[in-house]
């Protein structure tokens, strides 16, 4: 998947950091980059082609298998905040996800210039003790040719017994000057 016009190669590369945690580095044909940690399927960085970082990640963040990272985009599942019996934001952000090569999702439409990875979280026996519902959580992270980052999730009930859940992408945007920031068009819930 090369794009000679833009001069950047579209890649999805697996990196292992010194602490053993694996990351996926996505780069589109324009040079935009996203870095996703397989621990929690957390997007830790999203950069424009000119190198501007769009997400905040705490300098105090410790990338290991025990603590959730403050920053980027974390996946909250099977509950958001404290809206259930589990720990805050559920357990998905503290589990190691795997790369899903099962072809369970079709390739993105117009995949020229896009970099993407499909991730999968399956229920472990430990999870089953604290949340007794069998599921598969499929997550596609796609860095479009225009540099937009898209996250698509699909939760599959593999138990065929109904269950309720909440999910969210908990996002930390990088803001260089908070006094120049504005939030608009929020509707009351």
N, C-alpha and C positions, 0 to 999 in steps of 0.2 A: 504494500500500500504506500507507494511513494507519490509525492505531489511535487513535481519539479517546478511548477509555477510559484509555489510558496517557498520552496527551498527547505522545508522541514519534512522529516519522515514521520509518519503516523506510527506510534509505538504504544505498546502495553507491556512494560518490562517489570519483572519481579526482582525486588531488591531485598537483601537480608542485612539488617543493621547489626552493629556490634553486639547489641543485647539479644540477638537472635530473633527479634520480631520482624516478620516479613511485611513488605510494602509493595504496592503496585504503583508504578509511575506511568501515567497516561500522558501522551503528547499528541496534539492534533497537528494538522498540516500547516497551521499558521504559527506554531511555536507555543501555544498556550499549554500549560502543564497542570495536572492535578496529581496529588500524592495521596494514596489510600492505604491505611494501615489495616492488615487483615485481622488484627485484634480489634474487634468491635465494628469492623467494616467502616471505620471512621475516616472521613476525608480530612486530612490534616492541613492540606495546602491546595490552593487554586490560584494560579498565576496567569495573568494576561500575557499575550505575546511580547509585550515590552517589559515583563518582569514584575509588574505590580501585584502584590499579594492581596487577595480579596478576603481571606479569612484570618481571624485572630486565633492564635494558639498560644496559650500561656507559656512564658519562658520557664515556669516551674514544672511544666508537664514532664511526667516520667513515663516513658514508653516501655511498660513491662506488662506482664499478664495479670496483674492484680488490681490495678487502679485505673479507673476511667480517666481519659485525658480531657482536660478542660480546653475546648477550642474546636475549630473546624466545624464539621457536621457529624454529630453522633446519632446513631440509630437507637431510638427508644422503643422497646418492645419487650414484653407484651403489655406494658402499661407505661403511660406518660405520667411524670411527676409522681405523686403519691395517690393516684386514683385507682388503687387496688391493694392487694395484700402483700405485694412484693416490695423489694427495696426500690427506692426512687429511680424512676426511668426504666425499670425492668432489668433483665439480665443480658439482652442481646449486645449491649455496648461493652460488656466485659468478657465476651466469648470470642474464640478464634473462629473466623469464617474461613471457608475454603473457596477456591476458584471453581466455579461451576462450568465444567466442560460438557455437560449433558445435552447441550443444544435444546434445552427446554424453552428457550425464547428464540424467536426468529432474529436474524441480524437486524440492526437498526435500518430503517428506511434511508435510502440515499447515504450509505455508509462511507462514501468517498470523503476522505479528510477527517473522519471521526475516529477517535480512539475510545474503546470501551472494554469493560470487564464485567463478567457476570459472577456474582458471589452467592454463596449458599450457607445458611445456618440451619443445622439439624439439631433436634432436641437430643440432649445427652441424658444419661440416667440420673445425673445430679440435678439437671433442670426438671426432670420428671418428678422428683421428690418435692420440689417447691412449687411447681406449676403443672398439674397432671393433665396436660393436653398435648397431643402429638401433632406436630406441624413441620413444615419446611418453609423457611423464609428465603425467597429469592430476591436478590437485589442487583439491578443493573445500574452501573455508573458509566455515564457516557459524556465525553468531552466532544461537543459538536465542532464542526469545521469553523463555525463563527466564534468559538471560544466559550459558548454557554455550557454550563455543567448541568446535566440532567440526572436525577436519581429516580428510579422507578422501582417500586416494591410490589411483591406479590406473596401473600401468605397463603399457604395451602394447608388445609386441614387433612391430615392423612389418617385420622382416627375415625372420622365420620360421626363423631359425637359433637354436637354444637358447642362452641365456646365463644366467649366475648373477650375482646382485647382492645387496647388503644395503642397507637403507634404514632411516632413523630420523628421528624428530622430536626434535631436540636442544633440550630445554626448560630455560629458566632462570626459575625462579619467584622472585618477590620475597618475601623473608622479613624481617620487621621485627625479629624477635628470635630469633636462631638457637638460643639456649638453651631456648626454648619450643617448638622444632620436634621432630617425631618422625616416623620412617618405620616403617611397619608392613606386614605381609603381603607381604614380598618373598620369593619362592621362589628357591632356588639354581638357577642355570642349568646 
